[in-house]
Amino acid sequence: MRTLPDKISPLLLQSGTVMVDEAGFITDPELWTHEFAEYIARMENIELTPLHWDILDYMRGSYAAHGVAVDVRHVLKILQDQRDLSKHEAKLLLFELFPYGYVKQAVKMAGMKQPRAWSTG
């Protein structure tokens, strides 16, 4: 759990300026753009594929409907159902797409605030 206040700084993009915390997470998810996701992907050395965008779009849709970042288990279920994968295979695929982790990469790219605590269940 983080105890220090966030250091916030502007990130200048062609689509506009967004504020990010010191870990690079956007502070206002409503200001998210595809350009922001592409910028974060470049910083994370990820080349976005249609499957990446499918996951990010699902995450953005869930955020719009519920106001919180979707838990990884729901993303895994979508991968299982859409790709006819086992739970294990879905986890492997997710970590191929986001090798440094769901929160560090997918949640950040999808324009969610950095979680204060996160369920791993």
Backbone torsions as a table, in degrees:
resi	resn	phi	psi	omega
1	MET	NA	135.3	179.8
2	ARG	-80.7	141.2	-179.5
3	THR	-117.3	-19.0	179.6
4	LEU	-87.2	151.9	176.6
5	PRO	-67.5	152.5	179.4
6	ASP	-66.5	142.0	168.2
7	LYS	-95.1	118.1	-175.3
8	ILE	-104.9	138.1	177.3
9	SER	-142.4	155.5	179.9
10	PRO	-79.7	144.7	172.6
11	LEU	-118.1	115.7	-176.5
12	LEU	-89.6	116.7	176.9
13	LEU	-121.6	161.9	177.2
14	GLN	-61.1	-32.4	-178.8
15	SER	-78.8	-7.0	179.1
16	GLY	135.8	173.6	-179.5
17	THR	-92.9	133.0	173.1
18	VAL	-122.7	153.5	177.4
19	MET	-96.8	137.1	179.1
20	VAL	-128.4	152.0	176.3
21	ASP	-82.0	-179.8	-174.3
22	GLU	-65.7	-17.9	176.3
23	ALA	-91.4	-2.0	178.5
24	GLY	92.3	5.8	177.5
25	PHE	-79.9	139.2	178.1
26	ILE	-65.6	145.4	-179.5
27	THR	-94.5	-18.1	177.7
28	ASP	-130.4	96.9	-177.1
29	PRO	-57.3	-21.5	179.6
30	GLU	-68.8	-17.6	-179.5
31	LEU	-93.8	5.4	-179.5
32	TRP	-61.5	143.4	173.5
33	THR	-138.5	164.9	174.2
34	HIS	-59.3	-35.3	179.3
35	GLU	-61.5	-38.4	177.5
36	PHE	-61.9	-47.0	179.5
37	ALA	-59.4	-42.9	179.6
38	GLU	-64.9	-39.0	177.9
39	TYR	-62.3	-48.6	-179.7
40	ILE	-62.7	-41.3	178.7
41	ALA	-58.7	-43.7	177.7
42	ARG	-61.3	-42.5	-179.7
43	MET	-64.3	-29.0	-179.4
44	GLU	-95.2	4.8	-179.3
45	ASN	58.7	43.2	177.6
46	ILE	-117.8	129.9	173.5
47	GLU	-94.1	114.7	-174.8
48	LEU	-70.3	130.4	178.4
49	THR	-109.8	171.5	175.2
50	PRO	-56.2	-34.0	178.8
51	LEU	-67.8	-40.0	173.9
52	HIS	-56.0	-47.9	-178.2
53	TRP	-64.3	-37.0	176.6
54	ASP	-58.2	-44.6	-179.5
55	ILE	-67.4	-46.1	179.8
56	LEU	-62.6	-40.4	177.9
57	ASP	-64.0	-41.0	176.8
58	TYR	-61.4	-44.3	-179.9
59	MET	-63.1	-42.3	179.3
60	ARG	-65.8	-40.1	177.9
61	GLY	-64.0	-41.9	177.9
62	SER	-64.9	-41.0	177.2
63	TYR	-61.2	-43.8	179.9
64	ALA	-61.1	-37.5	-177.9
65	ALA	-78.8	-33.4	-170.6
66	HIS	-120.1	-13.7	177.3
67	GLY	77.9	9.2	177.6
68	VAL	-139.2	157.9	176.4
69	ALA	-66.4	138.3	-179.3
70	VAL	-72.9	138.2	178.9
71	ASP	-69.3	148.8	-176.9
72	VAL	-57.2	-33.2	-177.2
73	ARG	-62.4	-29.2	178.1
74	HIS	-73.4	-38.2	176.5
75	VAL	-65.2	-41.6	177.5
76	LEU	-61.3	-40.3	179.5
77	LYS	-63.5	-40.5	177.1
78	ILE	-62.1	-45.0	178.0
79	LEU	-61.8	-41.9	178.5
80	GLN	-60.1	-49.0	-175.8
81	ASP	-69.0	-45.2	-175.4
82	GLN	-74.1	-28.6	-174.8
83	ARG	-112.6	5.0	-179.4
84	ASP	53.0	53.6	-178.4
85	LEU	-110.9	155.7	169.8
86	SER	-74.6	167.7	178.0
87	LYS	-59.7	-43.7	179.1
88	HIS	-61.0	-45.3	179.5
89	GLU	-63.7	-38.3	178.1
90	ALA	-64.3	-41.1	176.8
91	LYS	-62.3	-44.6	178.9
92	LEU	-60.5	-43.2	179.5
93	LEU	-63.9	-44.5	-179.7
94	LEU	-60.5	-40.4	-179.7
95	PHE	-78.7	-15.7	168.3
96	GLU	-71.8	-41.3	-178.8
97	LEU	-71.5	-40.4	-177.1
98	PHE	-128.6	77.5	-169.4
99	PRO	-64.8	-20.8	179.3
100	TYR	-101.2	13.7	171.1
101	GLY	113.3	151.6	-178.2
102	TYR	-60.0	-49.7	-177.1
103	VAL	-69.7	-49.2	-175.0
104	LYS	-62.4	-33.9	-175.4
105	GLN	-113.7	-57.4	-175.0
106	ALA	-66.0	-47.8	-178.9
107	VAL	-62.6	-41.1	179.3
108	LYS	-64.5	-47.1	-179.5
109	MET	-63.4	-34.0	-179.2
110	ALA	-77.3	-0.9	174.7
111	GLY	78.3	32.2	176.1
112	MET	-94.3	152.3	173.7
113	LYS	-65.9	153.6	177.3
114	GLN	-65.4	126.4	179.6
115	PRO	-65.6	141.6	175.1
116	ARG	-78.4	-35.0	176.3
117	ALA	-145.4	153.3	-175.6
118	TRP	-142.5	132.4	175.5
119	SER	-73.9	134.5	175.2
120	THR	-101.4	-0.3	-178.2
121	GLY	-74.4	NA	NA
